């Protein structure tokens, strides 16, 4: 049995209340991961901007697709 099947089997054994708490925990985890990704992206952009301003790298222009 694979890990996904094992997780599904375990979830089926939980009570309604336990499922709700598990869902809330997973929702919180996903939200935190998403926030970390946004924060990381912002840090990268700031770092790139600082490097360009300091003359360390040339700006990169993205081509717009029509």
C-alpha positions in Angstrom: 0.0 0.0 0.0 1.3 3.4 -1.0 1.6 6.4 1.3 -1.5 8.1 -0.2 -3.6 5.0 0.3 -2.3 4.7 3.9 -3.2 8.3 4.6 -6.7 7.9 3.1 -7.2 4.7 5.2 -6.2 6.5 8.3 -8.5 9.5 7.6 -11.4 7.2 7.1 -11.0 6.0 10.7 -11.2 9.5 12.2 -14.3 10.9 13.8 -16.0 14.0 12.2 -14.4 16.2 14.9 -11.0 14.8 14.3 -11.4 15.2 10.5 -12.4 18.9 11.0 -9.3 19.5 13.2 -7.1 17.8 10.7 -8.5 19.9 7.9 -8.0 23.1 9.9 -4.4 22.1 10.6 -3.8 21.3 6.9 -5.4 24.6 5.9 -3.1 26.5 8.3 -0.1 24.7 7.0 -0.9 25.5 3.4 -1.6 29.1 4.2 1.8 29.4 6.0 3.6 27.7 3.1 2.0 30.1 0.7 3.0 33.1 2.8 6.6 31.9 2.9 6.6 31.6 -0.9 5.3 35.1 -1.3 7.9 36.4 1.2 10.7 34.5 -0.5 9.7 35.9 -3.9 9.7 39.5 -2.4 13.1 38.9 -1.0 14.4 37.7 -4.4 13.0 40.7 -6.1 14.5 43.2 -3.6 17.8 41.5 -3.9 17.7 41.7 -7.7 16.8 45.3 -7.5 19.6 46.0 -5.1 22.1 44.2 -7.3 20.9 46.2 -10.4 21.1 49.5 -8.4 24.6 48.6 -7.3 25.7 47.8 -10.9 26.4 44.2 -10.1 24.1 42.9 -12.8 22.3 44.3 -15.8 18.5 44.5 -15.7 16.7 41.7 -17.5 13.7 42.6 -19.6 11.0 40.1 -20.1 9.5 39.8 -23.5 5.7 40.3 -23.6 3.8 37.6 -25.4 0.9 38.7 -27.5 
